[in-house]
Amino acid sequence: MVDTSERVTVRIPQDLLEKLKQIQQSKETPTISDTIREGLEQYVEVNLPPQNIRKVVVELSRQDNRQLEEFVREGNSVSVDDAVRSAVREYIRSRIEPFGPPGRSHRREGEPVAAEGSPPP
C-alpha cells in the first residue's frame, strides 16, 4: 500500500504533550501520533463542516455527560451525539408546534379556536 501521508513536525509545550499522553492511554490509541491525528481530524471537522451541515459544540458538565453515556449504554440511543441531536430536535419541535405552520395565525395555548367558516372569537 502506498503511503500518501506527509510528515509534519510540530513543537508543543510539555504540559500539552502530557495531556495528549493521558488521552492516548484512556482511549487506548496505539501511538501518540494516532492520538494527535484523531484530534486534528476532529478539529478540522468542527471548523470545516460540509456545506449543508452546521456543527454546534456544546460543553457539558461531567454529570450531564455521565447521564448521557448511561442513556446510551441502556440502549436508548446509538450514541451520545445522536441523543443530543434528538434532544435538540424535540426541544425545537416543542417550541415551534404551539405556533402552527408558517403562514397560519398564531394561537396561544388556551385560546379558543373558531369553527371553520365562523368569525374568529
C-alpha positions in Angstrom: 0.0 0.0 0.0 1.3 3.5 -0.9 1.7 5.9 2.0 0.1 9.2 0.8 0.5 10.9 4.2 3.1 13.6 4.8 5.3 14.1 7.8 4.8 17.4 9.7 6.9 18.4 12.6 5.2 20.4 15.3 6.6 21.7 18.6 4.1 21.6 21.5 4.6 22.5 25.2 5.4 19.7 27.6 2.1 20.1 29.5 0.1 19.7 26.3 2.1 16.6 25.4 1.4 15.1 28.9 -2.4 15.7 28.4 -2.2 14.1 25.0 -0.5 11.1 26.5 -3.3 10.8 29.1 -5.8 10.8 26.3 -3.8 8.2 24.4 -3.8 5.9 27.5 -7.5 6.5 28.3 -8.6 5.8 24.7 -6.0 3.1 24.2 -4.8 4.7 21.0 -1.8 2.8 19.6 0.5 5.8 19.3 0.7 9.5 20.3 0.7 10.2 16.5 -2.6 8.5 16.2 -4.0 10.5 19.1 -2.8 13.8 17.6 -4.1 12.8 14.1 -7.6 11.9 15.6 -7.6 15.3 17.4 -6.7 17.1 14.2 -9.4 15.3 12.3 -12.0 16.4 14.9 -10.6 20.0 14.8 -11.0 20.1 11.0 -14.5 18.6 11.2 -15.6 21.2 13.6 -14.0 24.1 11.8 -14.7 23.0 8.2 -18.0 21.1 8.3 -19.7 20.1 5.0 -21.6 23.0 3.4 -25.0 21.5 4.3 -24.2 20.9 7.9 -23.9 23.4 10.7 -22.0 22.0 13.6 -22.5 23.1 17.2 -20.1 22.3 20.0 -21.6 22.1 23.5 -19.7 21.7 26.6 -21.4 19.5 29.2 -20.8 19.1 32.9 -19.3 15.7 33.9 -22.6 14.8 35.5 -24.6 15.5 32.3 -22.1 13.7 30.2 -22.2 10.6 32.5 -26.0 10.6 32.3 -25.9 10.8 28.5 -23.4 7.9 28.4 -25.6 5.9 30.7 -28.6 6.7 28.5 -26.7 5.3 25.5 -25.5 2.2 27.5 -29.1 1.4 28.4 -29.9 1.3 24.7 -31.9 4.5 24.5 -29.8 5.9 21.7 -27.0 4.7 19.4 -24.5 7.4 20.6 -24.2 10.5 22.7 -24.2 12.6 19.6 -27.4 11.0 18.4 -29.0 11.5 21.8 -28.1 15.2 21.8 -29.3 15.7 18.2 -32.6 14.0 19.1 -33.0 16.2 22.2 -32.4 19.4 20.3 -34.9 18.3 17.6 -37.5 17.6 20.2 -36.9 20.9 22.0 -37.2 22.9 18.8 -40.3 20.9 17.8 -41.9 21.6 21.2 -41.2 25.3 21.0 -42.4 25.7 17.4 -45.5 23.4 17.2 -47.7 25.5 19.5 -47.5 28.3 16.9 -48.5 26.1 14.0 -47.0 26.0 10.5 -45.8 29.3 8.9 -48.4 31.5 7.4 -51.2 30.4 9.9 -52.4 32.5 12.7 -50.5 32.1 15.9 -52.9 30.9 18.6 -51.7 31.0 22.2 -52.3 27.9 24.3 -55.7 28.0 26.0 -57.2 30.5 23.4 -60.5 29.3 21.8 -60.4 28.0 18.3 -63.0 29.4 15.8 -65.0 26.7 14.0 -64.4 26.7 10.2 -66.5 29.3 8.5 -67.3 31.2 11.6 -65.8 34.6 12.6 -62.9 34.5 14.9 -63.6 35.0 18.6 
